[in-house]
């Protein structure tokens, strides 16, 4: 590689594909107005969306569900009767109860929120709490299963109102028929001053529909996995309505819990009352028998004989009495459980039968009954879950009956054993009259019934006291509260998202433009592929003349050609005579323009310079210089003219000559192999100091490779935003294989407005628009026609961006 000074050496030493941060900044700074416009548009869109969006607020509340063992003292004694101490509140079940439609119906009904009122504003409608409305509505529906909605516009003096688009006047306090429904609107103490307008929309929704919507909207979660605190939340555009709903939810849930406990107490009292009636009737019958027996046998005071023997009998009788009580209780429980009129009643226990297995069965049985009742709140009776529980209840009922019968048999056996002991004692008092024995038997029956009656009275009193002092195990920890910042739309998130989209959209467009554009855009596009040195860069010229270099020219492009001239001296090692060949990948890259102006800038140094128009197929040099075409190379090869007739001096430009191609032959490639071509080069090398060969594009034909043997150096033209990037590989192949002598690259037609290496200006060496040698020429005409063909844009996107940039 030849030594090239200054910036050329620096460019060659750059790593392939590298961009400095400054280069990247200057490359993309041209898109800043579009970035700003995109961000402004997305932020404006976000502002409009927020302006028209209805804010949604999150309402929160907290309540504590205490376990039954924590929920009360005396007020929970009926739980002891039904073995409820071991049962704990199932939090998942409680959550489902709160979220059930049943609870939603209770809340909606109590708050009368089947009516919805909204006020039309300038940008959006707002939901109004009924207590803030200046009037309220009632409706009589033709079909109560469907909802009803009306639009109301109140007059300025509030004396009448109209419905929808109708102009018919209606008055407050009167029924008005609208469609198939009757509406009644009546004034409240509120006025219209705090409202956005006098236009309203009033809707009535069926209880089933609105409760289904509410139950789906209410959110209930545990504070953590081990906590009995439930967090309730509800989202609504009106914070007052949301707060009322949550507060009413907690109030109704507390009431529901109390109703549940009171129902248990009622069932217990009904059972005790029924047993008291039975025992009372039996006790009256025994007492009457005792009275009749005494009167019949005239017994006033029992004979005291054999009292010592009877003491033992009394002790045994006491035990037998206790066993009979248990047998009686067992019979009553069996009859109670077997009662088919109400098979799903709670079963009492702790009535004197102390059998752990039975107590466990009754506890489980009552638990299943309570679970079934809770499930029926949210699901129909035909639900498989309900059927499964009922099957379990039936099975457990049968097991309890079997267990009770076994227990009763064990009590009977115990009684038999004690009665045998009594018979032994009775044999010792066989002399005691039969009357005394009968009195003892009747007295024993009386005592059993009296003890059972007293026991049931005691339990009734305890249950009544417990029912009267029942307290709920639900406690409100925190009433409904809310933040003034809406959860939707989230202004901060939307603005951040719009800012991100505003940056992302132009970034995507720029990326697609860069990715889809296969044209050379920057010097790095060339350096990434080829090791050939970059000789220089030439900016876009708006001048209609082919020659932009003049003796006194201080244009930017002219200064760039002077820099190229300097760099060529190092490549040619300051040879006295040199031949420079100019080629490109294909037509239209400015090869003839570069050839002409390199020759002109060298001629300015006093060296006699000639341009050989060897682009025989599409010659443009003579036409571009406005010269009259005469004898040319093809004329000389066919022998129709001499070498001395070929050079044509360029008018008003000293030391610059052109040898035209002549008529276009049918076989240009074969023409270049003619021996006379060598004679031509020998002639021009002798007569001229510098020879510039303008050849056909090497990417299309082989003319340049054929002529390369006559050249000392090759200048390969790459046109900015025109040459395809894949053509750079051709340069690398030619450079590595040394098919062309001393190759270097010139990047031509750089348009600064496209953001090409803005750090370098046009030439990459400090020459920019602000260069102090002189101003730019006007843009009255375009020189693109001189580049051979119409300029090909990289893509529709590039054309659009270029037009926008030009307008700015």
ABEGO torsion letter per residue (X at the ends): XBBBBEAAAAAAABBBGBBBAAAAAAAAAAAAAAAAAAAAAAAAAAAAAAAABBBBBBBBBBBBBBBAAAABBAAAAAAAAAGAAABBBBAAAAAAAAABAAAAAAAAAAAGAABBBBBBBAABBBBBBAAABABBBBBBBABAABBBBBBBBBBAAGABBBBEABABBBBBGBBBBBEABBBBBBBBABBAAABABABBBBBBBBAAAAAAAAAAABBBBBABAABABBBBBBBBABAAAAAAAAAAAAAAAAAAAAAAAAAAAAAAAAAAAAAAAAAAAAAAAAAAAAAAAAAAAGBABBBABGAAAAAAAAAAAAAAAAAAAAAAAAAAAAAAAABAABAABBBBBGAGBBBAAAAAAAAAAAAAAAAAAAAAAABBAABAAAAAAAAAAAAAAAAAAAAAAAAAAAAAAAAAAAAAAAAAAAAAAAABBAAAAAAAAAAAAAAAAAAAAAAAAAAAAAAAAAAAABBBABBBABBBBBBABBAOBBAAAAAAAAAAAAAAAAAAAAAAAAAABABBABAAAAAAABABBBAEBBBBBABABABABBAABABAAAAAAAAAAAAAAAAAGGBABBBBBBBBABBGAGAAAAAAAAAAAAAAAGBBBBBBBABAABBAAAAAAGBBBBBBAAAAAAGABBAAAABBBBBGBBGBBBBBAEBBBABAAAAAABAAAAAAAAAAAAABABBBBBBBBAAABAAAAAAAAABABBBBBBBBGABBAAAAAAAAAAAAAGABBGBBBBBBGBBAAAGBGAAAEAAGAGBBAABAAEBBBBAABBAAAAAGBBBBBABAAAAAAAAAAAAX
